Amino acid sequence: MTTPTSANPSSSRGSRLLAPWRRFQEQLPHLGLAGSRSAQLHSESEGDNVPESSLQFQPLSRALSMRLYAAVFLGALGTMLVTVGGLGAGAFPVIHNPYWDFPGVNTLARMLHSTTVLVFVGIGFLVYGWLLLFTFAVSAPGSPNHPIPVRTYWRTFFVWVTPLMVTPPLFTQDIYSYLAQGAIAAKGWDPYSAGPVDLLGIDDPLARSVPLMWAHSPAPYGPVALGYGEVISMLTDNSIILGIVLHRLVAILGLALSGWALVRLARRCGVSSGAALWLGVLNPLAILHLVGGIHNEAALIGLLLAGLELVLRGVDNEERPLTSRWILIIGGFGLIAMAGLVKVTAFIGLGFAGAALARWFGGRLVDLFSAAAVAVVVATATSVAFSLVTGVGFGWITSQGGAAEIISWMSITTSLGLSSGALGAVLGLGDHTDSALIVFRTLGLLVGAFWVVRMLWASFRGRIHPVGGLGVATLILVLFFPVVHPWYLLWAILPLAAWANRRAFHLTAVIYSVVFSFFILPRGLSLPTSTVIYIYAMSLVFFLVAVVALRALAAHNADLAEALSFRSDKLRRAVGATT
């Protein structure tokens, strides 16, 4: 009689102990190679390069349909609550506030605490709806990546952002700088020569609403941003409300352009286009800050990603006539240059588009220089054209760096500089905060520049896709930048959404987006600490009460209860069987 053979426990323990060494051996040939580690954010097995048009979508199950409708409804409810709350807690103009002419707004404006709580409750519902869409956007390993068509994400996007069109600016007062600088350009004056108060005068309603730290600062934006600001100023005759609406429309169009590019870049990279749209344009951080806060980053990212897509379309399609390919390439470089003419940081996109062009030329070092020459010529021509056509001139070249005056705790280098200065004061070494800030910020910029060059080289050598290289380079650059705002990470999240498909990336991006969606008060001003704590506590209480009430209503409907749950094996199985 023989006994069954059992595994040797000591052998199993030995294998586990050797596992880290074996993984190190596997990575050893790649250590030090630019892009080798970053490229691991993408997995070929977790993507889907099948065009959406070739997929056959079956009707959703009852539970899945309810989950989809619940997600869209909760997100729309959230943005409507944000809109109503913003009528009291938004960043109103300092003088001649036109919103007070609307019925009820004057009353809401006197209820700062209540309306702020309402905004945060609305953000909670928006985040809730967005997280419910995770089931459709990011499937489990081995299951299809397109449970719902891309058009569904587009419909959801426009349903969510439409209510925000009528609310005052949220979370920031930057829009008043945009309006003032557009008015300056419309008058034919040089916005790079002085600040809004200096040029428009202290009594001008637009200049008075510009934040104090920017009131005497020249415009930090490029000719494209000032150009459409100038057009808006002329179309609205400097109406504050109409100007806000049109600038917000530009932000929505910028995000829509980003989405157009994301769908195509994602398919090009073998990634779910639904996941890219969900993490990119439907991201609460993007909707709240780029649309609600009206930041020109929306236009910047849209132009940048669209330009990169055109360049890649030109170099990748061998069946397209050569003339057509060159039109796409030059047009793509032009769009990227236009993004840089919104904010100069976008010019780094020229490098990654150039790396793709260099590989098309042949991948030799001389081809890299040839591609760089093409990028420089197109970017220079675009810059000169917009500088002359808009009439703002070339002052944007020397007006950069004003933002470095901001003390941003989210900036790693700024925090290190402040901490070092404080430590020196504690140790009796004197206050060296200014010097420490200069040292750490300079080191941070050097680290960022090094990483950009590293990713450019990796893209040129083919170790990382240009879309991934752009995302990783931008991420490092933003992290080590002297000034970091919550929405700045969107510069990296959106391109990475089209390429990075690892679970770790999705989880990290989701956590960051959720946390920082709540981080800035709607009015964008400082309040006493006790008041801030009270607002957040009341927001949490009211949101939890609302969710409990919602779940209580859903308790009588099993499918609806499943739809609102984040832990549902039934739903996961249904998603896997949808396509």
Residue pairs with C-beta under 8 A, 6 or more apart in sequence:
30 36
30 37
33 458
33 463
34 454
34 455
34 457
34 458
34 461
34 463
35 454
35 455
35 457
35 458
35 459
35 461
35 463
35 464
35 469
35 472
36 458
36 463
38 455
38 458
38 464
38 468
38 469
38 472
39 458
39 463
39 464
39 465
39 468
40 502
41 468
41 472
41 496
41 499
41 500
41 501
41 502
41 504
41 505
42 269
42 271
42 465
42 468
42 499
42 500
42 501
42 502
43 501
43 502
44 270
45 141
46 141
46 501
46 502
46 503
47 145
47 269
47 270
47 271
47 272
47 501
48 144
48 145
48 146
48 270
48 271
48 272
49 267
49 270
50 146
51 267
52 146
52 149
52 150
52 273
55 144
55 146
55 579
56 579
57 146
57 148
57 149
57 578
57 579
58 578
58 579
59 65
60 68
60 147
60 148
60 574
60 578
61 574
61 578
62 559
63 559
63 562
63 563
63 568
63 570
63 571
63 574
64 135
64 136
64 147
64 563
64 571
64 574
64 575
64 578
66 559
66 560
66 562
66 563
67 132
67 135
67 562
67 563
67 564
67 571
68 133
68 136
68 148
68 152
69 563
70 129
70 132
70 560
70 563
70 564
71 129
71 130
71 132
71 133
71 156
72 129
72 155
72 156
72 159
72 160
73 129
74 125
74 126
74 128
74 129
74 132
75 125
75 126
75 128
75 129
75 130
75 156
75 159
75 160
76 129
76 159
76 160
76 163
77 122
77 125
77 129
78 122
78 123
78 124
78 125
78 126
78 127
78 128
78 129
78 160
79 122
79 126
79 160
79 161
79 162
79 163
79 164
79 287
80 122
80 163
81 118
81 119
81 121
81 122
81 125
82 118
82 119
82 122
82 123
82 126
82 163
82 164
82 167
82 170
82 288
82 292
83 122
83 163
83 164
83 166
83 167
84 108
84 115
84 118
84 122
84 167
85 115
85 116
85 117
85 118
85 119
85 120
85 121
85 122
85 522
86 115
86 119
86 167
86 168
86 170
86 292
86 522
87 99
87 102
87 104
87 105
87 108
87 109
87 115
87 167
87 168
88 105
88 108
88 109
88 110
88 111
88 112
88 114
88 115
88 116
88 118
89 112
89 115
89 116
89 118
89 119
89 521
89 522
89 523
90 99
90 167
90 168
90 169
90 170
90 522
90 523
91 168
91 169
91 170
91 171
91 172
91 173
91 175
91 176
91 522
91 523
91 524
91 525
92 99
92 109
92 168
93 176
93 205
93 208
93 209
93 240
94 205
94 208
94 209
95 205
95 208
95 209
96 205
96 240
98 239
98 240
98 241
99 105
99 109
99 168
99 241
100 106
100 109
108 115
112 523
113 531
113 534
113 535
113 538
115 522
116 521
116 522
116 523
116 535
116 539
117 535
117 538
117 539
117 542
119 170
119 522
120 518
120 535
120 536
120 539
120 543
121 539
121 542
121 543
121 546
123 284
123 288
123 517
123 518
124 518
124 539
124 543
124 546
125 543
125 546
126 160
126 284
126 287
126 288
126 517
127 284
127 514
127 517
128 547
129 160
130 278
130 282
130 283
130 284
131 510
131 514
131 566
132 563
132 564
132 566
133 156
133 278
133 282
134 278
134 510
135 147
135 571
135 572
135 575
136 147
136 148
136 152
136 274
136 278
136 575
137 153
137 272
137 274
137 275
137 277
137 278
137 279
138 145
138 272
138 275
138 278
138 506
139 145
139 147
139 272
139 575
139 576
140 572
140 575
140 576
142 576
143 575
143 576
144 576
144 578
144 579
145 272
145 274
145 275
146 272
146 273
146 274
146 579
147 274
147 575
147 578
147 579
148 274
148 578
150 263
150 273
150 274
150 277
153 259
153 274
153 277
153 278
153 281
153 282
154 259
154 277
156 282
157 255
157 256
157 259
157 277
157 281
157 282
160 282
160 287
161 252
161 255
161 287
161 291
164 170
164 248
164 287
164 291
164 292
165 245
165 248
165 249
165 252
166 245
167 292
168 244
169 175
169 176
169 244
169 292
169 293
169 294
169 524
170 288
170 292
170 293
170 522
170 524
171 288
171 289
171 292
171 293
171 520
171 521
171 522
171 524
172 289
172 293
172 294
172 295
172 520
172 524
173 209
173 210
173 211
173 524
174 211
174 293
174 294
174 295
175 243
175 244
175 247
175 293
175 294
176 206
176 209
176 210
176 211
177 196
177 210
177 211
177 214
177 219
178 221
178 225
178 229
178 247
178 294
178 296
179 206
179 209
179 229
179 232
179 233
179 238
179 240
179 243
179 244
179 247
180 196
180 200
180 204
180 206
180 207
180 209
180 210
181 191
181 196
181 219
181 221
181 226
181 229
182 226
182 228
182 229
182 230
182 231
182 232
182 233
182 243
183 200
183 204
183 206
183 233
183 238
184 190
184 191
184 196
184 199
184 200
184 219
185 191
185 226
185 227
185 229
185 230
185 233
185 390
185 391
185 392
186 230
186 233
186 234
186 238
188 391
189 199
190 392
190 393
190 395
191 199
191 218
191 219
191 226
191 392
191 395
192 218
192 219
192 392
192 393
192 395
192 396
192 398
192 399
193 199
193 218
193 395
194 216
194 218
195 210
195 214
195 215
195 216
195 217
195 218
196 204
196 206
196 207
196 210
196 214
196 215
197 204
197 207
197 208
197 210
197 215
197 216
198 216
199 207
200 206
200 207
201 207
202 208
205 240
206 238
206 240
207 215
209 240
213 405
213 406
214 402
217 402
218 395
218 399
218 402
219 226
219 396
219 399
220 343
220 399
220 400
220 402
220 403
221 296
221 342
221 343
221 396
222 340
222 341
222 342
222 343
222 344
222 386
222 396
223 341
223 383
223 386
223 387
223 389
223 390
223 392
223 396
224 299
224 303
224 338
224 339
224 341
224 342
224 386
224 390
225 296
225 299
225 341
225 342
225 343
226 390
226 392
226 396
227 386
227 389
227 390
227 392
228 250
228 299
229 247
230 390
230 391
230 392
232 243
232 246
232 247
232 250
233 243
235 242
235 246
236 242
236 243
236 246
244 294
247 294
248 291
248 294
250 296
250 298
250 299
251 290
251 291
251 294
251 295
251 296
251 298
251 299
252 291
252 298
253 299
253 302
254 290
254 298
254 299
254 300
254 301
254 302
254 303
255 281
255 286
255 287
255 290
255 291
255 298
255 301
255 302
256 281
256 302
257 302
257 303
257 305
257 306
258 280
258 281
258 298
258 301
258 302
258 305
258 306
258 494
259 277
259 280
259 281
260 306
261 302
261 305
261 306
261 308
261 309
261 498
262 273
262 276
262 277
262 280
262 281
262 305
262 494
262 497
262 498
263 273
263 276
263 277
264 273
264 309
264 313
265 276
265 305
265 308
265 309
265 312
265 467
265 495
265 498
265 499
266 272
266 273
266 275
266 276
266 497
266 498
266 499
267 273
268 309
268 312
268 316
268 467
268 498
269 465
269 467
269 468
269 498
269 499
271 498
271 499
271 500
271 501
272 501
275 497
275 501
275 506
276 497
276 498
279 493
279 497
279 506
279 509
279 510
280 286
280 493
280 494
280 497
280 498
281 494
283 490
283 493
283 513
284 513
284 514
284 517
285 486
285 487
285 489
285 490
285 493
285 512
285 513
285 516
285 517
286 298
286 487
286 490
286 494
288 517
289 295
289 486
289 487
289 490
290 297
290 298
290 487
290 490
291 298
293 487
295 487
296 342
296 343
297 343
297 487
297 488
297 490
297 491
299 339
299 342
300 339
300 342
300 343
300 346
300 491
301 339
301 490
301 491
301 494
302 339
303 335
303 336
303 338
303 339
303 342
303 346
304 335
304 336
304 339
304 346
304 349
304 495
305 494
305 495
305 498
306 332
306 335
307 331
307 332
307 333
307 334
307 335
307 336
307 337
307 338
307 339
307 349
307 353
308 332
308 336
308 349
308 352
308 353
308 466
308 467
308 470
308 495
309 332
310 328
310 329
310 331
310 332
310 335
311 328
311 329
311 332
311 333
311 336
311 353
311 356
311 357
312 332
312 353
312 356
312 466
312 467
313 328
313 332
314 320
314 324
314 325
314 326
314 327
314 328
314 329
314 332
315 325
315 329
315 356
315 357
315 359
315 360
317 325
320 328
329 357
329 374
330 374
330 378
332 353
333 350
333 353
333 374
333 375
333 378
333 379
333 382
334 378
334 382
336 346
336 347
336 349
336 350
336 353
336 379
337 347
337 350
337 378
337 379
337 382
337 383
338 382
338 386
339 346
339 347
339 349
340 346
340 347
340 349
340 350
340 379
340 383
341 382
341 383
341 386
341 396
344 396
344 400
345 477
345 491
347 379
348 452
348 470
348 473
348 474
348 477
349 470
350 375
350 379
351 375
351 452
351 456
352 455
352 456
352 459
352 466
352 467
352 469
352 470
352 473
353 375
353 466
354 368
354 371
354 372
354 374
354 375
355 368
355 371
355 456
355 459
355 460
355 466
355 469
356 459
356 466
357 371
357 374
357 375
358 367
358 368
358 370
358 371
358 372
358 460
359 367
359 460
359 462
361 367
361 370
361 371
363 460
363 462
368 460
387 393
387 394
387 396
403 482
403 483
404 441
404 482
404 483
406 482
406 483
407 414
407 418
408 414
408 482
408 483
408 484
408 485
409 415
409 418
410 484
410 485
410 486
411 441
411 444
411 480
411 481
411 482
411 483
411 484
412 444
412 479
412 480
412 484
413 440
413 441
413 443
413 444
413 480
413 481
413 482
414 437
414 440
414 441
414 482
414 483
414 484
416 436
416 440
417 433
417 436
417 437
417 438
417 439
417 440
417 441
418 433
418 436
418 437
420 432
420 433
420 436
420 440
421 431
421 432
421 433
421 434
421 435
421 436
421 437
422 433
424 430
424 431
424 432
424 433
424 436
425 431
425 433
441 482
444 480
444 481
444 482
445 480
445 481
445 482
447 476
447 480
448 476
448 477
448 479
448 480
448 481
449 477
451 472
451 473
451 476
451 477
452 473
452 476
452 477
454 473
455 464
455 469
455 470
455 472
455 473
456 469
456 473
458 464
458 469
459 465
459 466
459 469
464 472
465 499
467 495
467 498
467 499
468 495
468 496
468 499
468 500
470 495
471 492
471 493
471 494
471 495
471 496
471 499
471 500
472 492
472 496
474 491
474 492
474 495
475 489
475 492
475 496
478 484
478 488
478 489
478 491
478 492
481 488
486 516
486 519
486 520
489 512
489 516
493 509
493 512
493 513
496 505
496 509
497 509
518 536
521 527
521 532
521 535
527 535
550 564
551 561
551 564
553 560
554 560
554 561
554 563
554 564
555 561
562 568
562 570
562 571
563 571
565 571
